[in-house]
Amino acid sequence: MTCRPLPLLLFPLLLAACGSGPAVESAKITQPAPTGTGASSRDPGDQTQSAAEAQLLRELNAARAVGRTCGDRFMPAVGAVTWNGSLAKSARAYAQDMATRAFFAHTDPDGRQPQQRAEAAGYVGWTAIGENIIGGYDLGEMTAGWLASPGHCEALMSADYKEVGVAFLNRPGSPYVTYGVQEFGAR
């Protein structure tokens, strides 16, 4: 029997663990839109996606198209999110960082939060940022893992988010081997 712990939604750090089994976390940050951000604040960034990223994006938007209950809360169907290359750049870098430095949390070892990483990757002028992370799941299991956790499901189904960048990393020898990151945003 494969051990699949219930995902935990606590911030800043609490690992769902069964030995070194899979884990997931979610974070949400909102702020007023910065002023004077100009036209560049709508730049969608590089639109290149790997096959795994395209799969995760399709699964995400298919999930958002159907109303569902996340824990005790009904979440109605919402519109699709669009790909944002800056958020994807942030997600890719973060998956790599977690695997390389052997940590799993929304706050990296340098103290940076999701919004700081998104801004450093070029995502500016935002009004909402959210992040779901998952480790130890196969590519085809990640979306189901997020949907099985009430907090992650709510983030995934949130009408507040309009854009997304996702990443999938398979790094043998790292603590979770596989890492998935969803970086949500709205501007």
C-alpha positions in Angstrom: 0.0 0.0 0.0 1.4 3.4 -0.9 1.3 6.0 1.8 -0.5 9.1 0.7 -0.8 11.5 3.7 -3.5 14.1 3.8 -2.1 17.4 2.6 -1.8 20.1 5.1 -2.5 23.8 4.6 -0.6 25.7 7.2 1.7 28.6 6.6 4.6 29.2 6.8 5.7 25.6 7.1 4.2 22.2 8.0 5.1 19.2 6.1 2.6 16.4 5.4 4.7 13.4 5.8 4.7 9.7 6.0 8.3 8.8 6.1 9.6 10.7 3.1 6.3 10.5 1.2 4.4 13.1 -0.7 3.6 16.5 0.6 1.6 19.6 -0.5 1.3 23.2 0.6 -0.7 26.3 -0.4 -0.2 30.0 0.2 -2.2 33.1 -0.8 -1.2 36.8 -0.7 -3.2 39.8 -1.8 -2.2 43.5 -1.9 -3.4 46.6 -3.7 -2.2 47.0 -7.2 1.1 49.0 -7.3 0.7 52.4 -8.9 2.7 53.6 -12.0 3.4 50.0 -13.2 2.9 51.0 -16.9 2.2 48.8 -19.9 4.9 46.3 -19.0 2.8 45.2 -16.0 0.7 43.2 -18.5 3.6 41.4 -20.2 2.6 37.7 -20.4 6.3 36.7 -20.5 7.7 33.7 -22.4 4.8 31.5 -23.6 7.0 28.4 -24.0 5.7 25.3 -22.1 7.1 21.8 -21.6 4.8 18.9 -22.3 4.4 18.3 -18.6 3.6 22.0 -18.0 1.0 22.0 -20.8 -0.5 18.9 -19.2 -0.7 20.5 -15.8 -2.3 23.6 -17.4 -4.9 21.5 -19.2 -5.7 19.6 -16.0 -6.0 22.8 -14.0 -8.4 24.5 -16.5 -10.4 21.3 -16.8 -10.8 21.2 -13.0 -11.8 24.9 -12.9 -14.5 24.3 -15.5 -16.5 22.1 -13.1 -18.0 23.2 -9.8 -16.8 21.1 -6.8 -16.7 20.9 -3.1 -13.4 21.7 -1.5 -13.6 20.3 2.0 -16.9 21.8 3.3 -17.0 24.7 0.8 -18.7 24.5 -2.6 -16.6 26.3 -5.3 -18.5 27.1 -8.5 -17.0 26.6 -11.9 -14.7 29.5 -12.9 -13.1 30.6 -16.0 -9.8 29.3 -17.3 -6.5 30.9 -16.2 -4.1 32.0 -18.9 -0.4 31.1 -19.1 2.0 33.7 -17.8 5.6 33.1 -18.6 6.9 35.2 -15.7 4.9 33.1 -13.2 6.2 30.0 -15.0 9.7 31.3 -14.7 9.1 31.7 -10.9 7.5 28.2 -10.6 10.4 26.5 -12.5 13.1 28.2 -10.4 11.3 27.4 -7.2 10.8 23.7 -8.0 14.6 23.5 -8.9 15.5 25.4 -5.7 13.4 23.1 -3.4 15.0 20.0 -5.0 18.6 21.4 -5.0 18.5 22.8 -1.4 16.4 19.9 0.0 13.5 22.0 1.5 9.7 22.1 1.0 7.9 25.3 2.0 6.5 28.5 0.7 9.3 30.5 2.3 12.7 29.6 0.9 15.8 29.3 3.1 16.7 32.9 2.3 13.3 34.1 3.6 11.8 34.9 0.3 8.0 34.5 -0.1 6.0 33.6 -3.3 5.3 37.3 -4.1 9.0 38.2 -3.9 9.9 35.3 -6.2 7.1 36.2 -8.7 8.3 39.9 -8.8 11.9 38.8 -9.3 10.8 36.7 -12.2 9.1 39.8 -13.8 5.5 39.5 -12.5 4.7 43.0 -11.5 1.5 45.0 -10.9 -0.2 42.1 -9.2 -3.2 42.2 -7.0 -3.2 38.6 -5.9 -0.6 35.9 -5.7 -1.1 32.3 -4.7 1.1 29.2 -4.7 0.5 25.5 -4.5 3.4 23.1 -4.2 3.5 19.4 -4.2 6.2 16.8 -3.9 6.5 13.1 -4.3 3.6 12.6 -6.8 3.8 11.4 -10.3 2.9 13.9 -13.0 -0.6 12.4 -13.6 -1.4 12.5 -9.8 -0.5 16.1 -9.0 -3.7 17.8 -9.9 -5.7 15.1 -8.1 -3.5 15.6 -5.1 -4.2 19.3 -5.0 -7.9 18.8 -5.5 -8.0 16.3 -2.6 -6.8 18.9 -0.2 -9.5 21.6 0.7 -7.1 24.5 0.8 -5.3 23.6 -2.4 -8.6 22.9 -4.1 -9.9 26.4 -3.0 -6.7 28.0 -4.4 -7.0 26.1 -7.7 -10.7 27.0 -8.0 -10.4 30.7 -6.9 -12.0 33.2 -9.3 -9.4 35.7 -7.9 -6.7 34.2 -10.1 -6.6 35.0 -13.8 -3.0 33.9 -14.7 -0.8 30.9 -13.9 2.6 29.5 -14.4 3.3 25.9 -13.5 6.3 23.7 -13.3 7.1 20.0 -13.0 10.5 18.7 -12.0 11.7 15.2 -11.7 15.1 15.1 -9.9 16.2 11.7 -8.7 18.2 11.8 -5.5 16.3 14.9 -4.2 14.1 14.5 -1.1 10.7 14.2 -3.0 12.1 13.3 -6.4 9.2 15.0 -8.2 8.1 18.6 -7.5 5.1 20.5 -8.8 4.5 24.2 -8.4 1.5 26.3 -9.4 2.1 30.1 -9.2 -1.3 31.9 -9.5 -1.7 35.6 -10.1 -4.0 38.5 -11.0 -3.3 42.0 -12.2 
